[in-house]
Amino acid sequence: PLLYDTNLAAVGNPQAELPQQFSAVQDVVAQLGKSVELYTQLFGKPPRGLWPSEGAVAQEIVPFVANAGYQWMASGEEVLANSLGIGAFTRDAQDTVQQADKMYRPYFVAAPASSPIKGKPVLMVFRDGLISDKLGFTYAGLPGKVAAADVMRRLEAIRAQLKKEGASGPHLVSIILDGENAWEHYDNDAKEFLNELYRLLAESA
């Protein structure tokens, strides 16, 4: 977003000290294009989704993301809360989000009506910041099976909250983290944790 227009920083932080306005639309197009090119080179097919740097998004960049071929992108729960006008999601004593239906569903986002660039809407998902950060920074200090059980407890609590709200879905709990923050700090590269987590997920009804 800051490549598109540095003034967009004021949307997320109205007190931000802004530089002289800078805009390099061609760099936005080039950066997204290079990401698709590199991913395709490495994996043999183009990417479908985008986790922007630090989860930074703006409605103005939606058409550029869509025109690069991305079908969805992800950001943080704070962005969603602000977009919905609720300030922040609240959690109970067990850390379960109390507005689960709003938090754990995908949204379609389109470019502003005033945008000179047109493109298809992009699907948006929003990470659960608490669970994601536990994987990134906390669970490495626990036995793998204990950490996996805690993830499942949290997911089951979210499911119970969705049922309590009478929510119909679709729903998705997005756990997103930067890989360099996590696995090297786990015992044996987190193999016990990941194997146990996938086992529990497979057995969950």
N, C-alpha and C positions, 0 to 999 in steps of 0.2 A: 504493500500500500504506500509506503513512503517513497518508493521509486515513482509511483504514479503522481503523488502530490504530498509533499512534506506537511502541508497544512492538515492532513488527515490525522496527524498525531493528536490534534486538539479534540478530536471526537472521543478518544479514549481517555485523554487527560487534559481537561480544559485549562489546567494551570501550567501546561507544558510551555517551556521557553522555546519558541520556534525559530528556526533559521530563516534567512531570506527564502521565500518560496522557491522550491526546486521541483521540477517535473520532467521525467524522462520516460515517456510512454513507450518509446521504442525499446527501452531496457526491460520494461515489464514483459513485453512480447518476447524479447530475446531470452530472458531468464526462464520463462515458462517453456519456451520452445526447446532450450537446451536440456531442461529437466526431462522432457519427454524423449528427446534424442538419446540421452545417456541411459535412461531406464530401459528403453527399447534395445539398446546395444547390449546391455548387461543381461536382460531377462528374455529377450527374444519376442516380446510383444509390448505394446504401449501400455502405460499405466492408466488405471481408471480413477484413482483417488489421489488427493494431495493433502499432505500435512504441511502447511506453509511454515516458513521459518518462525519459530516461537509462537505458532498458532495465530499470527497476525493476519487479520482479514479486514476487508472493507467492501461495502456493497459496490463501490465503483470498480473493483477489479473482477467482479463476477463474470462479465462478458469475456474478459481476457482468459480467464481460467477455462471457461466453456469452449472458447474458440481454439484453445490449445489441445482440446480433446478430453479434458478431465470431466468426469461425470459427477464427482463429489469431492468435497474438501471438508476438513475438520478444523475446529477451533476449541476454545476453552469454555467451561461452563459460565465464567464471568461474562463473556461476550454474549452468550444466550440470555442470561439474566438481565443484562442491560438492554438488550434488544427487545425483550418482552416487557420492559419497564417495571420489573420487580426488584431491581437493585441487586439482590443476591438470593440464591437458594438457601433455604433453612434446613438444618439437619436436627434430628432428635438425639437423645442421649446415646444411641447406638450408631450415630453418624449417618443414619438413613435419610436421604433427601425427602422432604415432605411434599414436594411438588413433582413427584416422580413422572407423571404422565407428560408434563412439559419438558422435563429434563431429558428423558430417555426416548425421544422420538426424533426421526429425521424431519428436516424442514427443507422446502424448496425456496431458494433465494434467487431473485432476478435483479438485473441491473436497474438503477434508478431510471425513472421515466425520462429524466433530462439527459441521460447518458448519450453521447454521440456514437458510442460503440454498441452494437447490438450482438446478442448471443443468447443461446438457450439458458434457461434457469439451471442452477447447479444445486444438487442435493447437499445439505449441510448436516453434519453430525457434531456433537459436542462432548468432549471428554469429561469423564468423572475425574475431577482433579484430585480428590482425596485418594481414591483407589490407585490411580495412576502414579501418584507420588509415593504411595506405600511400596509399590513394585520398584520404583526408581531409587528410593532412598532408605526404606525401613526394613523390608522383608529380608534383605541380605543378612541381617543380624539374627534371624530366627532359623530354626530347623526347617528344611524345605516343606515337610508335610504339615507343620504347624502353620506356616505362612499360606500354603495352598488352602487349608481348611478355613483360614480367616477370609480369604477372597470369596470362597463359596458361601460363607455365612453372610457376607455383605451382599452378594448377589441374590441369595434367597430372601434377604430382608427387603431388597428392592422389589423383587417379584411380589412379596406379600403386600408391600405398600401400593403397588400398581393394582392388585386385586382389591385392596381396600378402597381405592379411588374409583373402582369400576371402569378402569381404562381399557380400551379395546385394542390399542396398538395401531400399526406395528411399533415395537420397542426394541431398542438396542442400547446396551451399556457399553460405551466406548472407553476402552482402557488404552491410552496412548502415552508413550514415553520415549524419550531420546535414548537410544540403545547404549550410548557411551556412559550413561549414568548408572547402569544397573549391573549387567551380568558378570562383569569382572570382579565384583565385590561379593558375589554369592560363592558358596562352597561348590567346587566342581562345576563352575559355570552355570549354576542354577538347574542342573539336570534333575535333581530330586524334586525341586519345587515345580518345575515345568511338567515333568512326568506325572506327578501327583495331581496337579491342577487339571491337566487334560483328562486324566482318569476320572476325576470327580465330575468334570463337565460332561463327559460321555455318559456317565451313570445318572446324571441329573434328569429327572422327568419333568 
